Amino acid sequence: MMKMNDIRIGTIGGTLCSIWASFSIGDVLHTALMAVVGTVVSYVTSRLLGRMRKK
């Protein structure tokens, strides 16, 4: 007889495997690049706004 934890672990493992298989390395790199660009733009914008407020 299977325990409830065994069923949960199997379900989570299957879900993670199916999600992992749907990603390509290109998608991951594109997402990382967009995150870096967004971070830089956010930082520069906040610095520029801070300078404008000081004046």
Secondary structure, DSSP 8 states (H G I E B T S, - for coil): ---HHHHHHHHHHHHHHHHHHH--HHHHHHHHHHHHHHHHHHHHHHHHHHHHHH-
